[in-house]
């Protein structure tokens, strides 16, 4: 029997949260699910916990695959390996520290059938220490994606995607890109889908507990992955003749990809920022970013780098004080 849905879960240093994730996955109300776990050479007991938890769900055993990377390769490679081994009519992802509602995949599959949709999105919950916040998928971006990189549009875990669509549009997880890698996969699917739909229920729980500040994890080599992702995404649109239709969206995407080189003082590189994607500068006033960043970016783009740098430096001092 071909599974209706394949759930792909990368696994690395997940022993703290993986049992909760597995119980939510194995306890799904949808019977016809295939589970693909991809072990990225995790040095802890994550895989053992998966197998121990599975003992409580014997009916799921025939539908569970645990794949092992030969070397630690990053989340993008894990997602791609999982995709290559997925046999479901639809594919969705679940991160090992997050968890879905137990009826999430049944509801998404029912919506896909009812709406005859190739992509079905849903809202999600941000789970922080002592608080939860629902994030609603914007209706205006269901049929036509904004190319926004926020999780609501760019993540893979709140989108059920037809396998036929994935094969037809050639969507893949780019090798070596592990920051925003899901955006590079989701975007071609959403753009090329015959129909997208949304379920307005927050069914996925995005775990942000005990997370380190992202600014502490940014480095120039790491951020270059975001630049590479923007270039590859634009190349996909050009290949399929969509670059004119999505000109503003692509410029906005490129501006967001490079804005870290202005925002964070540790990696600030004004000459590099100015030379990168100069075509997006003409729309600076229209991007949804803070006013000080628009002003600084405009000044730098127009040859007034000292003034732009002064604004950024003052803003950094205000934030730190």
Buried (B, 14 or more C-beta within 10 A) or exposed (E): EEBBBBBBBBBBBBBBBBBBBBBBBBBBEBEBBBBBBBBBEBEBEBBEBBEEBBEEBEEBEEBBBBBEBEEEBBBBBBBBBBBEBBEBBBBBBBBBBBBBBBBBBBBBBBBBEEBEBBBBBBBBBBBBEEEEEEBEBBEEBBEEBBBBBEBBBBBBBBBBBBBEBBEBBEBBBBEBBBBBBBBBBBBBBBBBBEBBBBBEBBBBBBBBEEEEEEEEEBEEEEBBBBBBBBBEBBEBBEEBEBBEEBBBBBBBBBBBBBBBBBBBBEBBBBEEBBEBBEEBBEBBEEBEBEEBBBBBBBBBBEEEBEBBBEBBEEBBEEEEE
